């Protein structure tokens, strides 16, 4: 399957350490929630699925950063992930988050589909 580039949001919608922008993807044949964030100026996106227990991580809708804006936290068991890589930083995680490729140009953030992550078609 060929890669597609899909507009996700305006660049201004992603604020360093702020709220995530949610979106849906097809992963493993199932519709799953994903999210995009900004950290230290860069836009990053991941599947919203903790590696400890496969459940969404938000403690409130689109709230994934801890109070310091330094870590992505799973609200259920406290697993912590590095915002710029998705790597496990502590707690009961089993590996890193599933990364979703992004690019940014002309004030728009785009995500790049691949074989494992496809847009939800309505």
C-alpha positions as CSV (number, residue, x, y, z in Angstrom):
1,X,0.0,0.0,0.0
2,X,1.4,3.4,-1.0
3,X,2.0,6.1,1.6
4,X,-0.5,9.0,1.7
5,X,-0.1,12.4,3.3
6,X,-3.2,13.5,5.2
7,X,-3.7,17.0,6.6
8,X,-4.2,16.7,10.3
9,X,-4.5,20.2,11.9
10,X,-3.2,23.7,11.7
11,X,0.3,24.1,13.2
12,X,-1.1,26.7,15.7
13,X,-3.4,23.9,17.1
14,X,-0.4,22.2,18.7
15,X,1.0,24.1,21.6
16,X,4.2,23.0,23.4
17,X,3.2,20.8,26.3
18,X,-0.5,21.6,25.7
19,X,-3.5,19.7,24.7
20,X,-3.3,16.9,22.1
21,X,-5.1,16.9,18.8
22,X,-6.9,13.6,18.5
23,X,-7.6,11.7,15.3
24,X,-8.6,8.2,14.3
25,X,-6.6,5.6,12.5
26,X,-7.1,2.0,11.4
27,X,-4.5,-0.1,13.2
28,X,-4.5,-3.9,13.0
29,X,-7.9,-3.8,11.3
30,X,-9.5,-1.8,14.1
31,X,-10.3,1.9,14.4
32,X,-8.1,3.3,17.2
33,X,-7.6,6.8,18.6
34,X,-4.3,8.5,18.0
35,X,-3.0,11.9,19.1
36,X,-0.6,14.7,18.0
37,X,1.3,16.9,20.4
38,X,4.0,19.5,20.3
39,X,7.1,19.2,22.4
40,X,10.1,21.5,22.3
41,X,8.9,22.9,19.0
42,X,8.4,19.6,17.2
43,X,5.2,17.9,16.2
44,X,4.8,14.3,17.2
45,X,2.0,11.7,17.0
46,X,1.4,8.3,18.5
47,X,-1.3,5.7,18.8
48,X,-3.3,6.5,22.0
49,X,-2.6,3.1,23.5
50,X,-0.5,2.5,26.6
51,X,2.0,-0.4,26.2
52,X,1.3,-1.7,29.7
53,X,-2.4,-2.3,29.1
54,X,-3.9,-1.5,25.7
55,X,-6.1,1.4,26.7
56,X,-6.3,5.1,26.0
57,X,-3.9,7.2,28.1
58,X,-5.7,10.5,28.5
59,X,-6.6,11.5,32.1
60,X,-9.1,14.0,30.6
61,X,-9.9,14.3,26.9
62,X,-6.7,15.3,25.1
63,X,-4.7,15.8,28.3
64,X,-1.6,13.5,27.9
65,X,1.2,15.6,29.4
66,X,2.1,15.6,33.1
67,X,1.9,18.9,35.0
68,X,5.5,19.8,34.0
69,X,4.8,19.3,30.3
70,X,7.9,17.0,30.2
71,X,6.3,13.5,30.0
72,X,3.3,11.8,28.4
73,X,1.5,9.9,31.1
74,X,-0.9,7.0,31.1
75,X,-3.7,8.0,33.5
76,X,-4.4,4.4,34.6
77,X,-1.1,3.0,35.8
78,X,1.3,6.0,35.5
79,X,3.5,4.7,32.7
80,X,5.6,7.7,31.4
81,X,6.8,8.2,27.9
82,X,9.2,10.6,26.2
83,X,7.2,13.1,24.1
84,X,9.7,13.4,21.3
85,X,10.3,9.6,20.8
86,X,7.5,7.7,22.5
87,X,10.1,5.7,24.4
88,X,9.2,4.3,27.8
89,X,10.6,6.6,30.5
90,X,9.4,4.9,33.6
91,X,6.5,3.0,35.2
92,X,4.9,-0.2,34.0
93,X,5.3,0.3,30.2
94,X,6.4,-2.5,27.9
95,X,8.3,-0.7,25.2
96,X,7.5,2.6,23.4
97,X,4.4,4.0,21.9
98,X,3.5,3.3,18.3
99,X,4.8,6.3,16.4
100,X,2.9,8.0,13.6
101,X,5.0,10.0,11.1
102,X,4.2,13.7,10.8
103,X,5.5,16.6,8.7
104,X,4.8,20.3,8.9
105,X,4.7,22.9,6.1
106,X,2.9,26.1,5.3
107,X,1.2,26.2,8.7
108,X,-0.3,22.7,8.4
109,X,0.6,19.5,10.2
110,X,0.3,16.4,8.0
111,X,0.5,12.7,9.0
112,X,2.0,10.1,6.7
113,X,0.1,6.8,6.5
114,X,1.9,3.6,6.1
115,X,0.9,-0.1,5.8
116,X,0.1,-0.4,9.6
117,X,-1.7,3.0,10.1
118,X,-4.4,4.1,7.7
119,X,-6.9,6.9,7.8
120,X,-10.4,6.0,8.9
121,X,-12.6,6.2,5.8
122,X,-16.2,7.3,6.4
